[in-house]
Amino acid sequence: METIQLQITGMTCAACSARIEKVVGRMPGVQAVSVSLPLGQASVRLDGKVVRPEQIKGKIEEIGYGAKEELEDARTANRSEIRSYRNRFVLSAMLSLPLLWAMLAHFPPTSVLPVPPLFVSPWFQLALATLLQLYVAYPFYQGAYRAIRARTANMDVLVALGTSISYLYSHRLLFVPADGGETAHGHLYFDTAAMILTSVLLGKLLESIAKGRALKEMGALQSLQARMIRTEGPSGEEWIPAESAAAGMIAVVMPGELMPADGRVVSGRTEIDESFLTGESRLVAKAAGDAVFAGARNLSGAVRVRMSAAGGNTRLAGMIRLVEEAQHSKPVIQRKVDRIAAVAIPVMILCAVAAYIYWALRPDAGEGEALRSAMAVLLVSCPCALGLAAPISILIASGLSAKRGILFKEGRSIERLHQVDRIVLDKTGTLTEGKPSIRAIESPGHPETYVLRLAAALEKKSGHPIALAIAAEAAKRRLLVPDADETKESPGHGVTGIVEGRWAAVGSSGWLRKLGIAVPERADRGKEEEGSVLHVALDGRWIASIAWTDRLRSESEKAVRELSAYGELWMLTGDEEEAAKRIAAEAGISRYRARMLPENKLEVVRNLQAEGRTVAMIGDGANDAAALAAADVGMVMDSGTAAAIEAGDVVLLKGELTKAAQAITISRLTMRNIRQNLGFSLAYNGVMIPFAASGWLDPRVACLSMALSSVIVVCNSLRLTRQLGGTRRADERLA
């Protein structure tokens, strides 16, 4: 199976995207297809042995849309769309102005306005209306033709029908006068056709501008990607394209510049802004040996960075890919709406026909009244607002959450996360630091610093996690660690050597006893509470014990407190009972399970789901992968294993557990916003369509109402930008 991305042109409403998904989804070899209306892109998962990308593109073009594999930048495409709508709107407004000016003379409040005689001439109005129909309305007719040829209907069909009816009816009245032999202006509807085109174009222009604001957050991430990189070569500094950079090259980054690639600082000291990764605006000091990531801004000093990943392989590029992929994965609610939109337009055309027949058969109404009602129904009923209700909100939420270090892989994850009422957490690496740290040193006859120096000297060359913890503790206390000679490591047991002329050993109690060293029983009792104990011997005698443990993360207690507002918390760990009990108590979690194998974690998740619970699993290790995949929403630390990240639905950058509660807050606010949009769209159609069919709605007002409904939905979605700007405050309001 492979996934291809296609740029789609010619879509105007949700009915278009639904039509493409339906047609392509029926093709042999196509496993899944998702079309994003805001981005104008399609994601198709297919079996390359059964169907080729060329066939997919051909099928899309066959039903009246354009398709190509060269993806355009979403913001660039949006700017092009805005220019197109702006030019057509300005032209339409200029041609419509005389017609609308003449129309105002028929309303009492504006009847005092002087109207040039030319503007009321039916032949002049015919000429302007013909220009509008043949040029300005041409794209609508083209889109309507393609839709009808594909045996479907979209917004273009409604606009083409509305303008054609008003134009052709007025044309007939002009050339076939009434019984008196004269044609009165009040019987002509050239101004209605002009109003339809101008207001629709205005609505689409405003919608495109608002959509551009929604794309701004995604564009903010893309703008952090370097196009050129200043590298250090044999002939000095030179600029090369980012795609030409390779691991191992040295990049030179000056103050004020963005980090062009992922890597480690080779020389220099500086402070950088990593807010695009963490969502926090604090500065981070960097020196030789520290890791840096593409997109971070260098603020204070020049540094040389040895690149480990550049171009499309950086963490920033991965973030952008996940955000874009989230736009192609539609929530269940949006797929239901698309199915409604696909049948709504044909149904509305039938409603317009019914309204025409009703008014035409009434003895107190004429043909003009019947046409006005039919046009009003056609123009007021376009489901554009309904189709935009969810995609724009998902677009904004996924872009803003990425800036806060929360990556939703799919739009469905945003929809599902707000329903979570049980949250299962792994312990090691999620609640705890995931690495050993020195907890206590017991040494009856020697200073702690002396014992630590001996142990650090023996463990200096070892890469074992406990050895690294001892070395880190010695560095933390700023001890001068001597070198050890004749070191000999026994894997899984300990290490011996000569330190400052004396024989020393560090290891487990059982191993030291095998070496003939007596280890006091009381010194080994701490094992049950602390997790593990190492012992230190000098010249064949026990002198100290070093207790080590996996410490609780600094933010874990706060994260648990925030997460508990959204549901009951469970902690699952493979550790022993005492260690699990201690960490659960420190974190504030009442329900926990110890000695859990991967299959046991999976069983707990499935048991909770069998009880009717919606489960979120938070983990970071390969042993969490099965539970992450089985949970309704899997949330994984980006510091975790590749298997866990692949299985998860939401990635928490920088391994910060506090982002889990923020992710749930984002989900709740987004779904509330979508429900508001859907409620407005359904209420709008439920009220305005009967109003139009009753004859109480002028076609010109109906057209404006349709355009404004889409703008209102997009503007309401943009409120998320402000709401998600303070997720902490939002979290407090929703908790």
C-alpha positions in Angstrom: 0.0 0.0 0.0 1.1 3.6 -0.7 -0.3 7.0 0.1 -0.3 9.8 -2.5 -1.2 13.5 -2.1 -3.0 15.3 -4.9 -3.7 19.0 -5.4 -7.4 19.4 -6.3 -8.7 22.4 -8.2 -12.3 23.4 -9.0 -13.9 22.6 -5.6 -16.4 25.1 -4.4 -18.3 23.5 -1.5 -18.5 20.4 0.7 -20.6 18.6 -2.0 -17.5 18.7 -4.2 -15.2 17.1 -1.7 -17.8 14.5 -0.8 -18.3 13.7 -4.5 -14.6 13.1 -5.1 -14.3 10.9 -2.0 -17.3 8.8 -3.1 -16.1 8.3 -6.7 -12.5 7.6 -5.9 -13.3 5.5 -2.9 -15.2 3.1 -5.2 -12.2 2.4 -7.4 -10.6 -1.0 -7.1 -7.4 -0.9 -5.1 -8.3 2.3 -3.2 -8.3 1.6 0.5 -9.1 5.1 1.8 -9.5 8.6 0.5 -9.9 11.9 2.2 -10.3 15.4 0.6 -9.6 18.6 2.5 -11.7 21.5 1.2 -9.7 24.2 3.1 -6.4 22.9 1.7 -7.7 21.9 -1.7 -5.8 18.6 -1.4 -6.7 14.8 -1.4 -4.9 12.0 0.4 -5.4 8.6 -1.3 -4.2 5.3 0.2 -4.0 2.7 -2.6 -2.6 -0.6 -3.7 -0.1 0.3 -6.4 -0.4 -3.2 -8.0 -4.1 -2.6 -8.6 -4.5 1.0 -9.4 -2.0 3.7 -10.5 -1.9 7.4 -9.5 -2.6 8.4 -13.1 -5.9 6.5 -13.0 -6.9 8.3 -9.8 -6.1 11.6 -11.4 -8.0 10.6 -14.5 -11.1 9.7 -12.5 -11.0 13.0 -10.7 -10.7 14.9 -13.9 -13.5 12.8 -15.4 -16.0 14.1 -12.9 -15.0 17.7 -13.5 -12.1 18.6 -11.2 -8.4 19.2 -11.7 -5.8 16.9 -10.0 -2.0 17.0 -10.0 0.7 15.4 -7.8 2.7 18.7 -7.4 1.4 20.0 -4.2 1.1 23.8 -3.8 1.9 25.6 -0.5 -1.5 26.1 1.1 -0.9 29.8 1.8 0.3 30.4 -1.7 -2.7 28.7 -3.2 -4.9 30.8 -0.8 -3.3 34.0 -1.9 -3.9 33.1 -5.5 -7.6 32.3 -4.7 -8.0 35.6 -3.0 -6.6 37.5 -6.0 -9.0 35.6 -8.3 -12.1 36.3 -6.2 -11.0 39.9 -5.7 -10.6 40.6 -9.4 -13.9 39.0 -10.3 -15.7 40.7 -7.4 -14.4 44.2 -8.4 -15.4 43.6 -12.1 -18.8 42.3 -11.0 -19.4 45.3 -8.7 -18.5 47.8 -11.4 -20.9 46.2 -13.9 -23.6 45.8 -11.3 -23.5 49.3 -9.9 -25.8 50.9 -12.6 -28.3 48.1 -12.2 -28.3 48.3 -8.4 -28.5 52.1 -8.6 -31.6 51.9 -10.7 -33.0 49.3 -8.3 -32.8 51.7 -5.4 -35.2 54.0 -7.0 -38.0 51.4 -6.3 -37.5 51.4 -2.5 -39.2 54.2 -0.6 -36.2 55.2 1.6 -33.9 55.6 -1.4 -36.4 56.7 -4.0 -35.3 60.3 -3.7 -31.9 59.5 -5.1 -31.4 60.8 -8.7 -31.1 58.0 -11.2 -29.4 58.7 -14.6 -31.9 57.9 -17.5 -29.3 55.6 -19.0 -29.4 53.3 -15.9 -33.1 52.7 -16.2 -32.9 51.9 -19.9 -33.9 48.2 -20.3 -31.5 47.8 -23.3 -28.6 49.2 -21.2 -29.4 46.8 -18.4 -29.6 43.9 -20.9 -26.1 44.8 -22.1 -24.6 44.9 -18.6 -26.4 41.7 -17.6 -25.1 39.9 -20.7 -21.5 40.9 -19.9 -22.0 39.6 -16.4 -23.5 36.3 -17.6 -21.0 35.6 -20.3 -17.8 36.7 -18.5 -18.2 37.0 -14.7 -20.5 34.1 -14.3 -18.6 31.8 -16.7 -16.7 29.9 -13.9 -20.0 29.1 -12.2 -21.4 27.8 -15.5 -18.3 25.8 -16.1 -18.4 24.2 -12.6 -22.2 23.6 -13.0 -21.6 21.8 -16.3 -18.9 19.5 -14.8 -21.1 18.7 -11.8 -24.2 17.9 -14.0 -22.0 15.8 -16.4 -20.9 13.8 -13.3 -24.6 13.5 -12.3 -24.3 15.5 -9.2 -24.9 19.1 -8.0 -22.9 21.7 -6.1 -22.9 25.4 -5.3 -22.2 26.3 -8.9 -25.4 24.6 -10.0 -27.4 26.7 -7.6 -25.7 30.0 -8.7 -26.0 29.1 -12.4 -29.7 28.3 -12.0 -30.5 31.4 -10.0 -28.7 33.8 -12.4 -30.0 32.0 -15.5 -33.6 32.1 -14.4 -33.5 35.8 -13.5 -31.6 36.7 -16.7 -33.7 34.6 -19.1 -37.0 35.6 -17.6 -36.1 39.3 -17.8 -34.8 38.7 -21.4 -38.2 37.2 -22.3 -40.1 40.1 -20.7 -38.0 42.6 -22.6 -38.6 41.0 -26.0 -42.2 39.8 -25.4 -43.9 42.8 -23.9 -47.0 42.6 -21.7 -50.5 43.2 -22.9 -50.0 47.0 -22.8 -47.2 46.7 -25.3 -44.7 48.2 -22.9 -42.1 46.8 -20.6 -41.9 48.2 -17.1 -38.6 48.1 -15.2 -40.3 46.6 -12.2 -40.9 43.5 -14.2 -37.2 43.0 -15.0 -34.7 41.0 -12.9 -31.4 41.9 -14.4 -30.5 43.6 -11.2 -31.2 40.3 -9.3 -28.8 38.4 -11.5 -26.2 41.0 -10.9 -26.8 41.0 -7.1 -26.5 37.2 -7.0 -23.1 37.2 -8.7 -21.7 40.2 -6.8 -22.9 38.9 -3.4 -21.7 35.3 -4.0 -18.2 36.6 -5.1 -18.1 38.9 -2.1 -18.9 36.0 0.2 -16.3 33.7 -1.4 -13.7 36.5 -1.2 -14.4 37.0 2.6 -14.4 33.3 3.1 -11.0 33.0 1.4 -9.6 35.8 3.4 -10.8 34.2 6.6 -9.5 30.8 5.5 -6.1 32.5 4.9 -6.1 33.6 8.6 -6.8 30.0 9.6 -3.8 28.8 7.5 -1.6 31.4 9.2 -0.7 29.0 12.0 0.4 26.3 9.6 2.3 28.9 7.6 4.1 30.0 10.8 5.7 26.6 11.1 6.6 26.4 7.5 8.3 29.8 7.7 10.7 28.4 10.2 12.2 26.0 7.6 15.5 27.1 6.2 15.9 27.3 2.4 19.7 27.9 2.5 22.3 26.8 5.0 25.6 28.6 5.8 28.1 25.7 6.0 31.8 25.5 6.8 33.9 24.0 4.1 37.6 23.7 3.0 37.4 27.1 1.2 35.5 28.9 4.0 31.9 29.6 4.6 29.4 29.0 1.8 25.7 28.9 1.3 24.1 25.6 0.1 20.4 24.6 -0.4 18.9 22.9 2.6 18.1 19.8 0.5 21.8 19.4 -0.3 22.9 19.4 3.4 24.0 16.1 4.9 24.6 14.7 8.3 28.1 15.5 9.6 28.4 18.9 7.9 29.1 22.0 10.1 26.5 24.8 9.9 27.4 28.3 11.1 24.5 30.1 12.8 24.8 33.8 13.6 22.7 35.8 16.2 19.2 36.5 15.0 19.2 33.6 12.6 17.1 30.4 12.7 18.7 27.1 13.3 18.8 25.5 9.8 19.0 21.9 10.9 18.9 19.5 13.8 22.3 18.7 15.4 24.6 19.5 18.3 26.6 22.6 19.1 30.3 22.1 18.3 31.6 25.4 19.6 30.2 28.7 20.9 27.6 29.6 23.5 24.2 31.2 23.0 20.6 31.4 24.1 17.9 30.2 21.8 14.1 30.4 21.5 12.5 26.9 21.2 8.9 28.1 21.7 7.8 26.4 18.4 8.6 23.1 20.2 7.5 23.7 23.7 5.0 26.5 23.5 7.0 28.3 26.2 8.7 31.6 25.4 11.6 31.1 27.9 15.2 31.2 26.5 17.3 28.1 26.7 21.1 28.3 27.1 23.2 26.2 24.7 26.9 25.3 24.7 29.1 22.7 23.1 27.5 19.3 23.2 23.9 20.5 23.5 21.3 19.5 21.0 19.5 22.1 18.9 16.6 21.8 16.4 15.8 23.4 13.1 13.4 26.3 13.6 14.8 27.5 16.9 16.0 31.1 16.8 19.6 31.9 17.8 19.5 35.0 19.9 22.8 35.9 21.5 26.0 34.3 20.1 27.4 32.7 17.0 27.6 28.9 17.2 28.9 26.1 15.0 26.5 23.1 14.7 27.3 19.6 13.5 24.2 18.6 11.6 22.4 15.3 12.2 19.3 16.0 10.1 18.4 18.7 7.6 15.7 19.5 5.0 12.8 17.2 5.2 14.3 15.0 7.9 14.3 17.5 10.8 11.9 17.4 13.7 10.3 20.6 12.4 9.6 19.0 9.0 8.1 16.0 10.8 5.8 18.4 12.8 4.6 20.1 9.6 3.9 16.7 8.0 1.8 15.6 10.9 -0.1 18.9 11.0 -0.9 18.6 7.2 -1.9 14.9 7.6 -4.3 15.9 10.3 -6.2 18.0 7.8 -6.8 15.0 5.5 -8.2 12.8 8.3 -11.8 13.9 8.8 -13.7 13.5 12.1 -16.7 11.2 12.0 -19.0 14.2 12.4 -17.5 15.9 9.3 -18.0 12.8 7.2 -21.7 12.7 8.2 -22.0 16.4 7.3 -20.4 15.8 3.9 -22.9 13.0 3.2 -25.7 15.4 4.1 -24.2 18.2 1.9 -23.9 15.8 -1.1 -27.7 15.2 -1.1 -28.8 18.6 0.2 -28.4 20.5 -3.2 -30.5 18.1 -5.3 -33.1 18.2 -2.5 -33.1 22.0 -2.5 -33.5 22.1 -6.3 -36.6 20.0 -5.8 -37.8 22.4 -3.1 -37.3 25.3 -5.4 -39.4 23.5 -8.1 -42.1 22.8 -5.6 -42.1 26.4 -4.4 -42.4 27.6 -8.1 -45.3 25.2 -8.7 -47.1 26.2 -5.6 -46.9 30.0 -6.3 -47.7 29.5 -10.0 -50.9 27.7 -9.2 -52.1 30.3 -6.8 -54.7 32.6 -8.4 -53.5 35.6 -6.4 -49.8 35.2 -7.5 -48.2 35.5 -10.9 -45.2 34.0 -12.7 -43.0 36.7 -11.3 -43.8 35.8 -7.7 -43.3 32.1 -8.4 -39.8 32.8 -9.9 -38.8 35.0 -7.0 -39.7 32.3 -4.5 -37.9 29.6 -6.5 -34.8 31.7 -6.8 -34.8 32.6 -3.1 -34.9 28.9 -2.2 -32.1 28.1 -4.6 -29.8 30.9 -3.4 -30.4 30.7 0.4 -29.9 26.9 0.6 -26.3 26.3 -0.5 -24.7 24.1 2.2 -21.3 26.0 2.1 -21.6 26.9 5.8 -22.3 23.3 6.7 -19.3 22.1 4.8 -17.0 24.5 6.4 -18.2 23.9 10.0 -15.6 21.3 10.9 -12.6 21.6 8.5 -11.7 25.2 9.4 -11.9 24.5 13.2 -9.7 21.3 12.8 -7.2 23.3 10.6 -6.9 26.0 13.3 -6.7 23.6 16.2 -4.1 21.4 14.7 -1.9 24.3 13.7 -2.1 26.1 17.1 -1.6 22.9 19.1 1.6 22.2 17.1 3.0 25.5 18.2 2.3 24.4 21.8 4.2 21.1 21.3 1.1 18.9 20.8 0.9 17.1 17.5 -2.4 15.5 16.5 -1.8 12.9 13.8 -5.4 12.8 12.7 -8.5 15.0 12.9 -10.3 12.0 14.4 -8.1 12.2 17.5 -9.3 15.8 18.2 -12.9 14.6 18.0 -12.3 11.5 20.2 -10.1 13.0 22.9 -12.7 15.3 24.4 -14.8 12.2 25.3 -12.1 10.6 27.4 -13.2 9.6 31.0 -10.4 7.2 31.9 -6.7 8.0 31.6 -4.1 5.3 31.8 -0.4 6.3 32.4 2.8 4.3 32.1 5.2 5.0 35.0 8.8 4.7 33.7 9.6 7.6 31.3 6.1 9.1 31.6 5.6 9.9 35.2 9.2 9.3 36.1 12.4 10.5 34.5 13.0 7.0 33.0 16.6 6.9 34.2 18.3 6.0 37.5 19.3 8.8 40.0 21.0 8.6 43.3 18.5 8.7 46.2 20.7 8.2 49.3 24.2 7.2 50.4 24.7 5.3 53.7 28.3 5.3 54.9 28.9 4.8 58.6 32.7 5.4 58.6 33.4 7.6 55.5 32.0 10.9 54.1 29.4 10.6 51.4 31.7 12.5 49.0 34.6 10.0 49.5 32.3 7.1 48.7 30.9 8.8 45.7 34.4 9.6 44.4 35.3 5.9 44.6 32.2 4.7 42.9 32.4 7.4 40.2 36.1 6.5 39.5 35.2 2.8 38.9 32.1 3.6 36.8 33.7 6.4 34.8 34.2 4.3 31.6 30.9 2.4 31.8 27.8 3.2 29.8 25.4 1.4 32.1 22.5 3.7 33.2 23.4 3.3 36.9 27.0 4.1 36.2 25.9 7.3 34.4 23.7 8.2 37.4 26.7 7.9 39.7 28.8 10.0 37.4 26.0 12.6 37.1 25.7 12.8 40.9 29.4 13.3 41.3 29.4 16.1 38.7 26.4 17.6 40.4 28.4 17.8 43.6 31.4 19.1 41.7 33.7 16.3 42.8 37.1 15.8 41.3 36.9 12.1 40.2 40.3 10.2 40.0 41.1 7.6 37.4 40.8 3.9 38.2 43.3 1.3 37.1 42.8 -2.4 36.2 39.0 -2.0 36.1 37.1 -5.1 35.4 33.4 -5.1 34.8 31.1 -8.0 35.5 28.0 -7.4 33.4 24.8 -7.4 35.6 26.8 -7.6 38.8 29.4 -4.8 39.3 32.9 -3.5 38.7 36.3 -3.7 40.5 39.5 -1.7 40.1 42.4 0.2 41.8 41.6 3.7 42.9 44.4 5.9 44.3 46.4 2.7 45.1 43.5 0.9 46.9 41.3 -2.0 45.7 37.7 -1.0 45.4 34.5 -2.6 44.1 30.9 -1.5 43.4 28.1 -3.9 42.8 25.1 -5.9 44.2 25.2 -7.5 47.6 25.1 -11.1 46.2 28.0 -10.5 44.0 30.1 -8.9 46.7 29.4 -11.8 49.0 30.6 -14.2 46.3 33.8 -12.2 46.3 34.1 -12.9 50.0 33.0 -9.5 51.2 30.5 -9.4 54.1 27.6 -7.1 53.4 25.4 -6.2 56.5 21.8 -7.4 56.3 20.5 -4.0 57.4 22.3 -2.3 54.6 20.3 -4.4 52.1 16.9 -3.8 53.6 16.4 -0.5 51.7 16.1 -2.6 48.6 12.3 -3.1 49.2 11.5 0.5 49.5 14.1 2.3 47.3 13.9 0.0 44.3 17.6 -1.0 44.2 20.8 -0.7 46.2 24.5 -0.8 45.2 27.3 -1.5 47.7 30.8 -0.2 47.8 33.8 -2.2 49.2 37.3 -0.9 49.9 40.3 -3.3 50.5 37.9 -6.2 50.8 35.6 -4.6 53.4 32.1 -3.2 52.9 32.1 0.6 53.5 28.8 2.0 52.1 25.5 1.4 50.2 24.2 3.7 47.5 20.4 3.6 46.9 19.2 4.6 43.5 15.7 5.1 42.1 13.8 6.4 39.2 12.6 9.9 40.3 9.2 11.4 39.6 9.4 14.1 36.9 9.2 17.6 38.3 5.9 18.3 36.4 4.2 15.0 37.1 2.4 15.9 40.2 0.9 19.0 38.5 0.1 17.1 35.4 -1.7 14.4 37.4 -3.7 17.1 39.2 -4.8 18.6 35.8 -5.6 15.3 34.2 -7.7 14.1 37.1 -10.2 16.9 36.2 -11.0 14.9 33.0 -11.4 11.4 34.3 -10.2 8.7 36.6 -6.4 8.0 36.4 -4.7 4.6 36.4 -1.0 4.0 36.6 0.4 0.8 35.1 4.1 -0.3 35.5 6.3 -3.4 35.2 8.0 -2.4 38.5 7.7 -4.2 41.8 4.8 -3.4 44.1 6.7 -1.2 46.6 8.2 1.0 43.9 4.9 1.4 42.1 3.1 2.2 45.4 5.7 4.9 46.2 5.5 6.6 42.8 1.7 6.5 42.7 1.6 8.1 46.2 4.0 10.8 45.2 2.1 11.6 42.0 -1.3 11.5 43.7 -2.7 8.5 41.8 -5.0 6.2 43.8 -5.4 3.3 41.3 -2.3 1.5 40.1 -1.1 -1.9 39.0 2.4 -3.3 39.3 4.3 -6.1 37.6 2.4 -5.4 34.3 3.7 -7.0 31.1 2.7 -5.4 27.7 -0.2 -7.9 27.4 -1.4 -7.0 30.9 -1.5 -3.3 30.0 -3.5 -4.1 26.9 -5.9 -6.2 28.9 -6.5 -3.3 31.4 -7.3 -0.9 28.5 -9.7 -3.4 26.9 -11.4 -4.1 30.2 -12.1 -0.4 30.7 -13.4 -0.1 27.2 -15.7 -3.1 27.8 -17.2 -1.1 30.7 -18.2 1.6 28.3 -15.3 3.9 29.1 -13.4 6.1 26.6 -9.7 5.5 27.4 -6.7 7.6 26.7 -3.3 5.8 27.2 -0.2 7.9 27.8 3.2 6.1 27.4 6.6 6.2 25.8 8.0 2.7 25.6 7.8 -0.2 23.2 6.1 -2.2 26.0 3.3 0.5 25.8 2.8 0.2 22.0 0.0 -2.4 22.1 -2.0 -0.5 24.8 -1.4 2.8 22.9 -2.8 1.3 19.7 -5.8 -0.3 21.5 -6.8 2.8 23.4 -9.4 5.2 22.0 -6.7 7.9 22.0 -3.0 7.0 22.4 -0.8 9.9 23.7 3.0 9.3 23.4 6.1 11.3 24.6 8.3 12.2 21.6 11.2 11.0 23.8 9.8 7.5 23.6 10.6 4.6 21.3 9.7 4.6 17.6 7.2 1.8 18.1 5.3 3.9 20.7 5.3 7.0 18.5 4.0 5.0 15.6 1.2 3.5 17.7 0.2 6.8 19.3 -2.4 9.3 18.0 -1.1 12.4 19.7 2.6 13.2 20.2 3.7 15.3 23.2 6.9 17.1 22.3 9.8 17.5 24.7 8.3 14.7 26.8 6.2 17.1 28.9 3.3 15.3 30.6 1.5 18.6 31.3 0.8 18.9 27.6 -1.6 15.9 27.9 -4.2 18.0 29.8 -3.7 20.9 27.3 -4.4 18.4 24.5 -7.8 17.5 26.1 -8.6 21.2 26.5 -7.8 21.9 22.9 -10.1 19.0 21.9 -12.9 20.2 24.0 -12.7 23.8 22.8 -12.5 22.6 19.2 -15.5 20.3 19.4 -17.5 22.9 21.1 -16.7 25.3 18.3 -17.6 22.7 15.7 -20.9 22.1 17.4 -21.6 25.8 17.4 -20.9 26.0 13.7 -23.1 23.0 12.9 -25.9 24.3 15.1 -25.8 27.7 13.3 -25.7 26.1 9.9 -28.6 23.8 10.5 -30.6 26.5 12.2 -29.9 28.8 9.3 -31.2 26.3 6.7 -34.1 25.3 8.9 -35.3 28.9 9.2 -34.3 30.5 5.9 -35.5 27.8 3.5 -39.1 27.9 4.7 -38.9 31.7 4.8 -37.8 31.8 1.2 -40.4 29.3 0.0 -43.1 31.3 1.6 -42.3 34.2 -0.6 -41.1 36.5 2.2 -37.5 36.6 1.2 -36.2 38.6 -1.8 -33.7 36.7 -3.9 -31.1 39.4 -3.4 -31.4 39.2 0.4 -31.3 35.4 0.1 -28.0 35.6 -1.8 -26.5 37.8 0.8 -27.7 35.6 3.6 -26.1 32.5 2.0 -22.7 34.3 1.6 -22.8 35.7 5.1 -23.6 32.4 6.7 -20.3 31.0 5.4 -18.4 34.0 6.6 -20.0 33.7 10.1 -19.0 30.1 10.4 -15.4 30.8 9.4 -15.2 33.8 11.7 -16.6 31.7 14.6 -13.9 29.1 13.9 -11.3 31.9 14.0 -12.3 32.5 17.6 -10.3 29.4 18.4 -7.2 31.4 17.8 -8.0 33.6 20.8 -9.4 30.8 22.9 -6.4 28.4 22.4 -4.0 31.3 22.9 -4.5 30.7 26.6 -5.0 27.0 27.0 -4.2 27.2 30.7 -7.1 29.6 31.3 -9.3 27.6 29.0 -8.4 24.5 30.9 -9.5 26.1 34.2 -12.8 27.2 32.6 -13.6 23.8 31.2 -12.5 21.7 34.2 
